[in-house]
Amino acid sequence: MTYWVYENWRAHGHRATVHREECGHCNDGAGQSGGTRADNGRWGGPYTSVDKAVAAAQATGGADRRCGSCKP
């Protein structure tokens, strides 16, 4: 299993959310509907462990969280 971090600069302020690869919000780093607008945020990963993904989320400087849907 791999994990991804979505760093978002617009919605809810600057935050970084950790997702499982199969999450519908993540879609293996492609985002919903197969794409993410570059002016909204960016995907980081894949990471081989949830601990590495959490560390990457914390390194963004935004509020870090875990996805409420896939619960990594």
OpenMM code with the backbone's topology and positions (N, CA, C; nanometers):
from openmm import Vec3, app, unit

residues = "MET THR TYR TRP VAL TYR GLU ASN TRP ARG ALA HIS GLY HIS ARG ALA THR VAL HIS ARG GLU GLU CYS GLY HIS CYS ASN ASP GLY ALA GLY GLN SER GLY GLY THR ARG ALA ASP ASN GLY ARG TRP GLY GLY PRO TYR THR SER VAL ASP LYS ALA VAL ALA ALA ALA GLN ALA THR GLY GLY ALA ASP ARG ARG CYS GLY SER CYS LYS PRO".split()
positions = [
    Vec3(0.0840, -0.1173, 0.0000),
    Vec3(0.0000, 0.0000, 0.0000),
    Vec3(0.0890, 0.1243, 0.0000),
    Vec3(0.0446, 0.2249, -0.0731),
    Vec3(0.1157, 0.3523, -0.0724),
    Vec3(0.0220, 0.4627, -0.0248),
    Vec3(0.0823, 0.5744, 0.0102),
    Vec3(0.0100, 0.6888, 0.0644),
    Vec3(0.0502, 0.8144, -0.0126),
    Vec3(-0.0407, 0.9083, -0.0178),
    Vec3(-0.0186, 1.0347, -0.0876),
    Vec3(-0.0560, 1.1496, 0.0043),
    Vec3(0.0043, 1.2652, -0.0220),
    Vec3(-0.0278, 1.3865, 0.0528),
    Vec3(-0.0782, 1.4906, -0.0460),
    Vec3(-0.1955, 1.5456, -0.0165),
    Vec3(-0.2444, 1.6563, -0.0978),
    Vec3(-0.2271, 1.7853, -0.0187),
    Vec3(-0.1404, 1.8718, -0.0694),
    Vec3(-0.1194, 2.0021, -0.0082),
    Vec3(-0.2123, 2.1016, -0.0778),
    Vec3(-0.3020, 2.1590, -0.0018),
    Vec3(-0.4032, 2.2484, -0.0562),
    Vec3(-0.3803, 2.3887, -0.0011),
    Vec3(-0.3722, 2.4871, -0.0913),
    Vec3(-0.3484, 2.6250, -0.0506),
    Vec3(-0.4753, 2.7067, -0.0413),
    Vec3(-0.5887, 2.6545, -0.0857),
    Vec3(-0.7113, 2.7344, -0.0933),
    Vec3(-0.8201, 2.6923, 0.0043),
    Vec3(-0.8657, 2.5711, -0.0054),
    Vec3(-0.9777, 2.5259, 0.0777),
    Vec3(-0.9333, 2.5124, 0.2232),
    Vec3(-1.0049, 2.5776, 0.3127),
    Vec3(-0.9785, 2.5668, 0.4570),
    Vec3(-0.8399, 2.6173, 0.4951),
    Vec3(-0.7840, 2.7079, 0.4190),
    Vec3(-0.6493, 2.7547, 0.4487),
    Vec3(-0.5455, 2.6550, 0.4004),
    Vec3(-0.4222, 2.6772, 0.4334),
    Vec3(-0.3131, 2.5894, 0.3907),
    Vec3(-0.3134, 2.4633, 0.4766),
    Vec3(-0.3386, 2.3487, 0.4130),
    Vec3(-0.3337, 2.2236, 0.4862),
    Vec3(-0.2858, 2.1114, 0.3957),
    Vec3(-0.2391, 2.0055, 0.4588),
    Vec3(-0.1886, 1.8888, 0.3864),
    Vec3(-0.2577, 1.7653, 0.4424),
    Vec3(-0.3210, 1.6894, 0.3540),
    Vec3(-0.4013, 1.5742, 0.3948),
    Vec3(-0.3396, 1.4457, 0.3425),
    Vec3(-0.3232, 1.3483, 0.4311),
    Vec3(-0.2685, 1.2170, 0.3954),
    Vec3(-0.3833, 1.1271, 0.3505),
    Vec3(-0.3628, 1.0570, 0.2377),
    Vec3(-0.4631, 0.9662, 0.1813),
    Vec3(-0.4009, 0.8301, 0.1516),
    Vec3(-0.4835, 0.7268, 0.1527),
    Vec3(-0.4449, 0.5956, 0.0997),
    Vec3(-0.4570, 0.6030, -0.0519),
    Vec3(-0.3782, 0.5235, -0.1228),
    Vec3(-0.3776, 0.5266, -0.2693),
    Vec3(-0.5146, 0.5000, -0.3306),
    Vec3(-0.5956, 0.4148, -0.2682),
    Vec3(-0.7239, 0.3772, -0.3276),
    Vec3(-0.8371, 0.4732, -0.2907),
    Vec3(-0.8096, 0.5749, -0.2123),
    Vec3(-0.9115, 0.6710, -0.1713),
    Vec3(-0.9704, 0.7417, -0.2933),
    Vec3(-1.1000, 0.7597, -0.2950),
    Vec3(-1.1667, 0.8279, -0.4056),
    Vec3(-1.1250, 0.9732, -0.4198),
    Vec3(-1.0807, 1.0344, -0.3111),
    Vec3(-1.0321, 1.1722, -0.3176),
    Vec3(-0.8915, 1.1770, -0.3764),
    Vec3(-0.8161, 1.0701, -0.3566),
    Vec3(-0.6768, 1.0626, -0.4008),
    Vec3(-0.6619, 1.0060, -0.5414),
    Vec3(-0.7228, 0.8900, -0.5647),
    Vec3(-0.7134, 0.8245, -0.6955),
    Vec3(-0.5675, 0.8024, -0.7362),
    Vec3(-0.4898, 0.7470, -0.6429),
    Vec3(-0.3472, 0.7179, -0.6643),
    Vec3(-0.2700, 0.8425, -0.7078),
    Vec3(-0.2990, 0.9552, -0.6414),
    Vec3(-0.2275, 1.0793, -0.6669),
    Vec3(-0.2788, 1.1625, -0.7828),
    Vec3(-0.3889, 1.1200, -0.8442),
    Vec3(-0.4448, 1.1955, -0.9568),
    Vec3(-0.5573, 1.2889, -0.9138),
    Vec3(-0.6131, 1.2681, -0.7956),
    Vec3(-0.7213, 1.3517, -0.7469),
    Vec3(-0.8565, 1.3099, -0.8027),
    Vec3(-0.9588, 1.3801, -0.7607),
    Vec3(-1.0935, 1.3519, -0.8086),
    Vec3(-1.1055, 1.3932, -0.9540),
    Vec3(-1.1831, 1.3214, -1.0285),
    Vec3(-1.2076, 1.3497, -1.1704),
    Vec3(-1.0789, 1.3505, -1.2531),
    Vec3(-0.9767, 1.2816, -1.2042),
    Vec3(-0.8543, 1.2632, -1.2825),
    Vec3(-0.7614, 1.3816, -1.2922),
    Vec3(-0.7770, 1.4830, -1.2081),
    Vec3(-0.6842, 1.5945, -1.2150),
    Vec3(-0.7023, 1.6937, -1.1027),
    Vec3(-0.5998, 1.7720, -1.0804),
    Vec3(-0.6001, 1.8742, -0.9778),
    Vec3(-0.5457, 2.0028, -1.0383),
    Vec3(-0.6142, 2.1129, -1.0156),
    Vec3(-0.5674, 2.2409, -1.0674),
    Vec3(-0.4423, 2.2841, -0.9917),
    Vec3(-0.3389, 2.3203, -1.0647),
    Vec3(-0.2102, 2.3560, -1.0044),
    Vec3(-0.2188, 2.4795, -0.9156),
    Vec3(-0.3168, 2.5662, -0.9369),
    Vec3(-0.3280, 2.6843, -0.8519),
    Vec3(-0.4001, 2.6556, -0.7203),
    Vec3(-0.4586, 2.5377, -0.7056),
    Vec3(-0.5251, 2.4989, -0.5802),
    Vec3(-0.4335, 2.4217, -0.4870),
    Vec3(-0.3497, 2.3363, -0.5420),
    Vec3(-0.2647, 2.2527, -0.4586),
    Vec3(-0.1849, 2.1551, -0.5415),
    Vec3(-0.1177, 2.0626, -0.4721),
    Vec3(-0.0358, 1.9627, -0.5414),
    Vec3(-0.0320, 1.8331, -0.4606),
    Vec3(-0.0073, 1.7245, -0.5336),
    Vec3(0.0059, 1.5922, -0.4736),
    Vec3(0.1531, 1.5619, -0.4504),
    Vec3(0.1825, 1.5010, -0.3367),
    Vec3(0.3175, 1.4536, -0.3066),
    Vec3(0.3123, 1.3056, -0.2796),
    Vec3(0.4108, 1.2349, -0.3285),
    Vec3(0.4150, 1.0910, -0.3060),
    Vec3(0.4461, 1.0182, -0.4339),
    Vec3(0.4367, 0.8899, -0.4332),
    Vec3(0.3832, 0.8048, -0.3269),
    Vec3(0.4848, 0.7814, -0.2149),
    Vec3(0.4317, 0.7528, -0.0969),
    Vec3(0.5121, 0.7214, 0.0210),
    Vec3(0.4828, 0.5773, 0.0597),
    Vec3(0.5852, 0.5080, 0.1054),
    Vec3(0.5724, 0.3650, 0.1346),
    Vec3(0.5149, 0.3350, 0.2725),
    Vec3(0.5018, 0.4364, 0.3566),
    Vec3(0.4412, 0.4153, 0.4879),
    Vec3(0.3619, 0.5390, 0.5269),
    Vec3(0.2661, 0.5197, 0.6149),
    Vec3(0.1860, 0.6319, 0.6609),
    Vec3(0.2734, 0.7287, 0.7406),
    Vec3(0.3732, 0.6774, 0.8121),
    Vec3(0.4629, 0.7645, 0.8885),
    Vec3(0.5409, 0.8588, 0.7973),
    Vec3(0.5870, 0.8084, 0.6839),
    Vec3(0.6588, 0.8940, 0.5881),
    Vec3(0.5654, 0.9983, 0.5277),
    Vec3(0.4421, 0.9588, 0.5004),
    Vec3(0.3452, 1.0530, 0.4450),
    Vec3(0.3100, 1.1616, 0.5470),
    Vec3(0.2932, 1.1237, 0.6726),
    Vec3(0.2639, 1.2217, 0.7776),
    Vec3(0.3807, 1.3186, 0.7931),
    Vec3(0.5024, 1.2678, 0.7897),
    Vec3(0.6206, 1.3551, 0.7996),
    Vec3(0.6251, 1.4533, 0.6834),
    Vec3(0.5915, 1.4070, 0.5635),
    Vec3(0.5889, 1.4940, 0.4459),
    Vec3(0.4794, 1.5999, 0.4607),
    Vec3(0.3641, 1.5612, 0.5131),
    Vec3(0.2546, 1.6559, 0.5345),
    Vec3(0.2961, 1.7631, 0.6351),
    Vec3(0.3629, 1.7225, 0.7413),
    Vec3(0.4079, 1.8180, 0.8425),
    Vec3(0.5132, 1.9131, 0.7853),
    Vec3(0.5953, 1.8647, 0.6935),
    Vec3(0.7019, 1.9459, 0.6347),
    Vec3(0.6489, 2.0565, 0.5434),
    Vec3(0.5223, 2.0494, 0.5032),
    Vec3(0.4666, 2.1527, 0.4157),
    Vec3(0.4475, 2.2850, 0.4885),
    Vec3(0.4376, 2.2801, 0.6197),
    Vec3(0.4125, 2.4006, 0.6972),
    Vec3(0.2649, 2.4312, 0.7141),
    Vec3(0.1799, 2.3564, 0.6470),
    Vec3(0.0352, 2.3729, 0.6631),
    Vec3(-0.0153, 2.2847, 0.7753),
    Vec3(-0.1424, 2.2978, 0.8062),
    Vec3(-0.2038, 2.2097, 0.9055),
    Vec3(-0.2099, 2.0696, 0.8468),
    Vec3(-0.1565, 1.9706, 0.9184),
    Vec3(-0.1579, 1.8342, 0.8647),
    Vec3(-0.2729, 1.7558, 0.9249),
    Vec3(-0.3293, 1.6680, 0.8421),
    Vec3(-0.4429, 1.5868, 0.8850),
    Vec3(-0.4456, 1.4578, 0.8055),
    Vec3(-0.5269, 1.3650, 0.8496),
    Vec3(-0.5508, 1.2406, 0.7764),
    Vec3(-0.6911, 1.2463, 0.7166),
    Vec3(-0.7068, 1.1919, 0.5982),
    Vec3(-0.8345, 1.1933, 0.5300),
    Vec3(-0.9415, 1.1253, 0.6148),
    Vec3(-1.0574, 1.1886, 0.6258),
    Vec3(-1.1676, 1.1313, 0.7017),
    Vec3(-1.2397, 1.0204, 0.6279),
    Vec3(-1.2175, 1.0088, 0.4970),
    Vec3(-1.2836, 0.9035, 0.4186),
    Vec3(-1.2069, 0.7727, 0.4211),
    Vec3(-1.0764, 0.7786, 0.3917),
    Vec3(-0.9981, 0.6543, 0.3832),
    Vec3(-0.9264, 0.6209, 0.5140),
    Vec3(-0.9176, 0.7154, 0.6047),
    Vec3(-0.8607, 0.6956, 0.7379),
    Vec3(-0.7261, 0.6219, 0.7390),
    Vec3(-0.6234, 0.6813, 0.6771),
    Vec3(-0.4926, 0.6145, 0.6743),
    Vec3(-0.4275, 0.6044, 0.8109),
] * unit.nanometer
topology = app.Topology()
chain = topology.addChain("A")
for resn in residues:
    res = topology.addResidue(resn, chain)
    for name in ("N", "CA", "C"):
        topology.addAtom(name, app.Element.getBySymbol(name[0]), res)
